[in-house]
Amino acid sequence: MIPVHFSHERSPAERGLVLGASLRPDIERTYASYASLFTAHGVSHTQAREWGEHALAETRAWAPKLAREINGIAVGAGLDPWQLGALNARTEILAATGEGECSTSVGAGATGPHTIQTWDWHDTLRHVMLLCAITLRPGFAVCTFTEFGIVGKIGVNSAGLGVHFSVLRHDSDHADIGVPVHVVARRILDEAYTVDEATEIARSARLSASSVFTIVTGDEIRGLELSPAGVAELPPRQRTAPDTRCESLATISLDVAEGRLDVHEGGPRQVSPETWQSLSAKEIAWPTSATTPTG
């Protein structure tokens, strides 16, 4: 089973601190695994530190609350902040080295806003998967499938907006590290109620690596191809052929109407009713009458 972390802390720094302390061995192991992957692609310790610090600075300028959360994770896990910066920017660092990452496939059923995708990644990194259920403010919560120490990836919020996430490559990808795409995904989940709001958030980030987000609400689906050259909007019928070199480590389904995230550890061929893990953003949200959190 994939580990689950519930977060009810009232400030980003405290949220990160508790997560880091609670999951310290897993975060340490995840960072060590990515550090080895960086080294295998010719990234020195000095370069990884420089890129990690740059990613943290970009996040601090664009999403200060998430920067405080990342810093809190570092403190709780006993790691340097730049190491968490590098972990959250693992896509950007690998893009700078020319490493490719497998894409995922997404589908939405004709009967309602239900979606599904696989997460295809290195089979040696099957231990990095984490589910987070995060209560952010009165009446609003987020559930995300992510990796230990990384603030977000695929997920759904209690407002009924979901984000699917696939990493592709673009000619404009470069080594001047920008806002990590994982940070962009989490900020969309934290702040967006509509597809247009999600698109506006994505367009406001300075990027150095490319990804495809599929934004889903009860009445709209939009593909966003993010790259340093800009953000292209795709209608739901347009698809990019998936890269099948990696293994499907997880299968993720979103029910945006119910604010529910369902995850199966492994590929879709092994799915059965008993293998699904479910989190509901609507169930964990504070009542709207609660005191607004600080930070």
N, C-alpha and C positions, 0 to 999 in steps of 0.2 A: 504493500500500500504506500501511496505517496504521503509524506508527512504533511500535516495541516497546522498552520499557525493562526490563531485568532488574536486580533489586535483591537483593543478598545482604548488605547492611550489618547490623551487629550491634546498632545502636541507632537509635531513631527520628530523632534529630537528624542523625546521619551519613547515614541513608537519605535524608532530605530534602535535605541539603547536596549529596550526589552527584547526585541527580536534578535539582536546581535548576541546578547547574553544567553538567551534561551537556546539558540541554535549554533553556538560558538564552534563546536567540533565540525559540524556540517559546512559552515561558512569557511572555516580554515581549509577543509579538504577541497571544497569547490574552488577556492582561490588557488590552491596548490596545483590542482588539475589544469586550470587555465594558464597558470604561469608556465607549466610544462609545455602546453600547447603553443604558447607564445614563443618559448625558446625553440621549439621544433620548427617554427617558421622564421627563425632568425632574429627575433626581437630580444635585445639584451635587457638585463635588469635595469640599466640606466634609462634605456628608451621606454620600457614599460612604465617606469616611475614618471618620466616626463609626460607621457601620454595620459597616465592616470590623473596626474595633477591638472593637466589641461582639461580633461573631461569634467573634473570636479569644478573647475573655474567656470566652464561653459554652463554647467548645470546650475551653479550658484547664481549666475547672471540671469538665466532664463526661467528657472524653477527653484527659487530659493527654499521653499518648504521641502522639496524633495532632496535638495542638497543637505539640509539639516538632518533629514531622515537618514541619508547615506552616511553622514558623519557619525550619527548616533549608532548605526550598525557597526561601524568601525570601532568605536569606543567599546561597545558591548562585546564584540568578538575579539578584542585585543589585537586588532590589526591597524596599520597606518591608514589614514583616510585615502591616500593615493592608491592603496591596494584595492579599496572598495570602488574608487573612481575607475580603475582599470577593469575591475570585474564588471561594473555596469556598462563600460565601454568596450566589452570584449568583441562586439560586432564591428565597431569602428577600428579596433586594433587589427583584427583579422582582415578587414577590408583593406587596410593600409599595406598589408603584406601580400595581398592578392589571393588569400584563402577564400574559397567559395563555401557557402552554407546551403544546405538543401532547402528547397521551397516546400510549402505545404499546400494542400488542396482544401478548398472551402466550398460548401454548398448550402443553399437555403431552400427548404421545402416549400412547395406551393401552398400548403395548408396553413402556414403560419411562420412566425419569426424564429424558426429553429435552425441552427447551423452546426456544422461539424468540420473539423480539420484534424490532420495528424501533425505532430511535432517531430520532425526528422532531424536528427543530429548525431554526432559521433557516439557510437555504442559504448565507448569508454567513459562517457559522461552521463550514464543513466542514473548515477547517484545524486545528481545536482537538482533534481526536480522537487518543487515545493508548491503547496497550495496556501494562499493567504486570504483570509477574510478580514477586511479592514473597515471598522466603523470610523468614519471621518468627521461627521458633523450631524446635528439633529436631522433625522429623516433621510440620511444619505450614507450608503456603504458601498464597498467595492469588493469583489471576489476575483482573484487573479491566479492563473497558473504561471509560475515563474521559476527562477532558480535561486538557490541559497545566496543571499547577499545582493541580489538584483531586485530592484524595486517593483518591477512589473513586466508583463508580457501580454499574454492572451487573457481576456477577462470580460466581466460584465458589471455594470453598476445598478443600484437599486432604482435609478431613473428609467431603466429599460434600454440602455445603450451598451452594445457589445463591441469588442475589438478583437479581430483575428490578426495574426502577425506572421508574416513570412519574410525571410531575408533573401534578397536577390542582389545582383551586382549591376553597376552602371559605370559607364566610361568616366563619369565625373567624380567617382569616389577618390578620396585623396587622404593624405597623412596628416593634414592640419586638423586635428581631432575637434569635432563639433559636439553638439548636444547628442548624447547617446540615444539611439532610437528606442531603447527600452525605457528611458526616462520620458520620451515623447508619448509612448503608449500608456504609461501610468498617469501622466498628466491629463491625457484625454479621458481616461476612466475617472479620474478625480473630479474633473470640472465640466465635462460635456454632457448636455442633455439631448442634443440634436446632432444629426450628421453634419449640418453646416458649422456648428460650434466646434466639432471635432476637426473638421477641415481647416478652420481658421487657426486652431491651436497648432496643427501640424505645419501649416504654412509659416508660422512665426518663428520656427526653430532654425538655427543655422546648423546644417547637417554636413557630415563628412562621409557618411555611409548610406547605402540605399536599403529600402525595405518596402514591402507592400502591406498596407493595413487594409483590412476589410471592415468597414464601420457598419453596424447593423442596429436598426431600431425597429419598432413594431410596424412602421410603414415605409421604411426606406433602407436600401442597401447601396453602399458606394465604396468602390475600390480606390484607395489612395496610393499611388506610386510615389514614394518619397525618395528624393535623391538630392545631392548637393546642387544640382541644376534646377531644382524646383519640385513642385508637387503636381502630378497629373491626376486627374479624376477620371475613373473608368466606370462605365455602366456595368451592371452585374453580369451581362452576357459575355463580356470580354474576359479571357483567361490567359494566363501564362503557363506554358507547359511545365510541369513539375520536374525537378531534378531528383532522380531516384537512387543516387549513390549512397545515401545514408539510410540508417535504420529508423523506423517509426518507434520512438521511445514512448509516446503518449498519444492518445486520441481525445480531443476536447470538443465538447458540444455546449452551445449556449442557448438558453431559452430566455430571450431578452424580455418577453412579456412578464415572466415570473422572476426575472433578475437572478437566474440560476445558472451555475457553472457545473457541468458534469464532466468528469475526467476518468478515463480508463488508462491504466499503466500498460503500455504496449500498443501494438498496431490494431487496426480495426478488425482483422480476421480473428482475433482472440476475444472479441467483446462478447459478454453475456450479461444478463440483467444483474448478476451478482458482482460483476467486476467494476461497476461504476461507483465513483465517489462524488458526492454532491455537496455544493455550498450554495446558500441563498443570500444574496446581498440584501434583499428585502427583509429577511428574518432577523438579520443582525443589526440593522440600522436603528439608531436611537430614535425614540419618538420625537416628532417635530417640536414638542414643547420643552425638550431638554435644553440645558444651557449650551450655548455655542462654545466649542472648544477654542482654546487660544493657540496662537502660533500658526 
